[in-house]
Amino acid sequence: MTVLVTGGAGYIGAHVVRLLVERGTRVVVVDDVSTGARDRVSGAPLEALDLTDVRAADRLVDIAERHDVDAIIHLAAKKQVGESMLRPTWYYRQNVGGLANVLDAVERAGIERFVFSSSAAVYGAPDRAVVDETVDTAPINPYGETKLIGEWMLRDVTRVCGLRAVSLRYFNVAGAGWPELGDPKALNLVTIVLDRMERGERPIVFGRDFDTPDGTGIRDYVHVLDLAEAHLAALDHLRHDGPGFDVFNVGTGASASVLEVIGQIELASGRRLQAEFVERREGDPAALIADPTRINAELGWRGRRNLPEVVASAWQAHRYRIDRDRAAGARA
Ligand SMILES: NC(=O)c1ccc[n+]([C@@H]2O[C@H](COP(=O)([O-])OP(=O)(O)OC[C@H]3O[C@@H](n4cnc5c(N)ncnc54)[C@H](O)[C@@H]3O)[C@@H](O)[C@H]2O)c1
């Protein structure tokens, strides 16, 4: 049995791959390293492939046969909300077109288990803070729309073949399971604040007049290692479940404000940070928190690591990268 992991050279994918390899599962990674990096993958072969290529489905069928693949974890996608608003067609081609090729290969190769990386972005800006999976989906940007369309595609494919699939709707992912696998991009609150700190810049806080205890936005931060474990729990679940499609929130149910996260970064780094407050961003909900009841009950998964652990691990990964880059600079 081999698990094919698309996007396994990325931030989250590299954690999933390492956990699977540690568990003794055979893995093959498919990635075009457009936003990932080869050196994030160890213990598994990497097949370089752009999933939007016209021959991608044929290549995937060939890879599946050569590696005896019986399950797919599909993480490969583009994930920047702002970029998706500027380049919607490209986002649809990447995230929807790429998935169409993967599902074409799934049907042809007779693969039976599938785990899909979805996002809390499918909920948009709901009228309540805590959301379970029955809350209406209403994405407010092309990125979130590509994730919702991906869920629909999966649901439809499970109706016509023996595929069993789950979609995992990630909330705010941060931290690092191993220092060398930290998030290399400054695209979420924790890495953005760390990146600005390194350049001697103050953290920027969008809005201080939300209806929350300290006026800043509240989110549900899930440790990337807990998230990776959710993928393994999903694969196990699919071994026993009948054909069909299901969605699960992956969050802790706990919440933290922007100022609380900044406070944790101060504690982890031992540095003082003076936030700069600016206007809210359009569409930003005051609070978005997962109700994880379904994943707790059905997959037996729960987020075990708290915010201080998330931030401390992100800080260690940040220091690791800076030291590594300095050492590389000194050698050059
Ligand atoms: N990071 C988050 O906070 C978050 C939150 C919700 C959902 N997600 C989803 O999780 C998944 C992984 O996110 P990440 O944070 O690890 O991002 P990432 O950019 O680090 O990883 C994505 C990986 O996919 C690969 N890839 C992208 N387009 C490809 C293509 N056309 N063909 C082949 N490979 C391709 C990239 O090279 C990269 O290795 C994505 O689907 C993302 O939408 C992430």
The ligand as an SDF file (V2000), in Angstrom:
LIG
                    3D

 44 48  0  0  0  0  0  0  0  0999 V2000
   -1.4950   27.0390    5.2740 N   0  0  0  0  0  0  0  0  0  0  0  0
   -2.7510   27.2640    5.6460 C   0  0  0  0  0  0  0  0  0  0  0  0
   -2.9990   28.0370    6.5860 O   0  0  0  0  0  0  0  0  0  0  0  0
   -3.8990   26.5760    4.9500 C   0  0  0  0  0  0  0  0  0  0  0  0
   -5.2060   26.7830    5.4340 C   0  0  0  0  0  0  0  0  0  0  0  0
   -6.2670   26.1460    4.7990 C   0  0  0  0  0  0  0  0  0  0  0  0
   -6.0230   25.3150    3.7180 C   0  0  0  0  0  0  0  0  0  0  0  0
   -4.7510   25.1410    3.2520 N   0  0  0  0  0  0  0  0  0  0  0  0
   -4.5380   24.2550    2.0830 C   0  0  0  0  0  0  0  0  0  0  0  0
   -3.5380   23.2990    2.4220 O   0  0  0  0  0  0  0  0  0  0  0  0
   -2.8260   22.9230    1.2530 C   0  0  0  0  0  0  0  0  0  0  0  0
   -1.3340   23.0170    1.5230 C   0  0  0  0  0  0  0  0  0  0  0  0
   -1.0250   24.3520    1.9110 O   0  0  0  0  0  0  0  0  0  0  0  0
    0.4350   24.7930    2.3700 P   0  0  0  0  0  0  0  0  0  0  0  0
    0.2530   25.8400    3.4020 O   0  0  0  0  0  0  0  0  0  0  0  0
    1.2630   23.6040    2.6780 O   0  0  0  0  0  0  0  0  0  0  0  0
    0.9260   25.4960    1.0220 O   0  0  0  0  0  0  0  0  0  0  0  0
    2.3170   25.3600    0.2480 P   0  0  0  0  0  0  0  0  0  0  0  0
    2.2880   26.4070   -0.8330 O   0  0  0  0  0  0  0  0  0  0  0  0
    3.4620   25.3760    1.1940 O   0  0  0  0  0  0  0  0  0  0  0  0
    2.2190   23.9060   -0.4020 O   0  0  0  0  0  0  0  0  0  0  0  0
    1.5600   23.6290   -1.6130 C   0  0  0  0  0  0  0  0  0  0  0  0
    2.3990   22.6010   -2.3610 C   0  0  0  0  0  0  0  0  0  0  0  0
    1.7290   22.2680   -3.5790 O   0  0  0  0  0  0  0  0  0  0  0  0
    2.6240   22.3650   -4.6700 C   0  0  0  0  0  0  0  0  0  0  0  0
    1.8600   22.7690   -5.8500 N   0  0  0  0  0  0  0  0  0  0  0  0
    1.1600   23.9160   -6.0150 C   0  0  0  0  0  0  0  0  0  0  0  0
    0.5950   23.9390   -7.2450 N   0  0  0  0  0  0  0  0  0  0  0  0
    0.9340   22.7660   -7.8550 C   0  0  0  0  0  0  0  0  0  0  0  0
    0.6680   22.2030   -9.1400 C   0  0  0  0  0  0  0  0  0  0  0  0
   -0.0490   22.8640  -10.0570 N   0  0  0  0  0  0  0  0  0  0  0  0
    1.1760   20.9820   -9.4360 N   0  0  0  0  0  0  0  0  0  0  0  0
    1.9240   20.3010   -8.5190 C   0  0  0  0  0  0  0  0  0  0  0  0
    2.2200   20.7890   -7.2950 N   0  0  0  0  0  0  0  0  0  0  0  0
    1.7290   22.0200   -6.9690 C   0  0  0  0  0  0  0  0  0  0  0  0
    3.6410   23.4170   -4.2540 C   0  0  0  0  0  0  0  0  0  0  0  0
    4.8890   23.3260   -4.9210 O   0  0  0  0  0  0  0  0  0  0  0  0
    3.7750   23.1380   -2.7510 C   0  0  0  0  0  0  0  0  0  0  0  0
    4.7760   22.1850   -2.4750 O   0  0  0  0  0  0  0  0  0  0  0  0
   -3.3420   23.8130    0.1260 C   0  0  0  0  0  0  0  0  0  0  0  0
   -4.3060   23.0980   -0.5860 O   0  0  0  0  0  0  0  0  0  0  0  0
   -3.9760   24.9700    0.8740 C   0  0  0  0  0  0  0  0  0  0  0  0
   -4.9960   25.5810    0.1170 O   0  0  0  0  0  0  0  0  0  0  0  0
   -3.6830   25.7560    3.8450 C   0  0  0  0  0  0  0  0  0  0  0  0
  1  2  1  0
  2  3  2  0
  2  4  1  0
  4  5  1  0
  4 44  2  0
  5  6  2  0
  6  7  1  0
  7  8  2  0
  8  9  1  0
  8 44  1  0
  9 10  1  0
  9 42  1  0
 10 11  1  0
 11 12  1  0
 11 40  1  0
 12 13  1  0
 13 14  1  0
 14 15  2  0
 14 16  1  0
 14 17  1  0
 17 18  1  0
 18 19  2  0
 18 20  1  0
 18 21  1  0
 21 22  1  0
 22 23  1  0
 23 24  1  0
 23 38  1  0
 24 25  1  0
 25 26  1  0
 25 36  1  0
 26 27  1  0
 26 35  1  0
 27 28  2  0
 28 29  1  0
 29 30  1  0
 29 35  2  0
 30 31  1  0
 30 32  2  0
 32 33  1  0
 33 34  2  0
 34 35  1  0
 36 37  1  0
 36 38  1  0
 38 39  1  0
 40 41  1  0
 40 42  1  0
 42 43  1  0
M  CHG  2   8   1  16  -1
M  END
$$$$
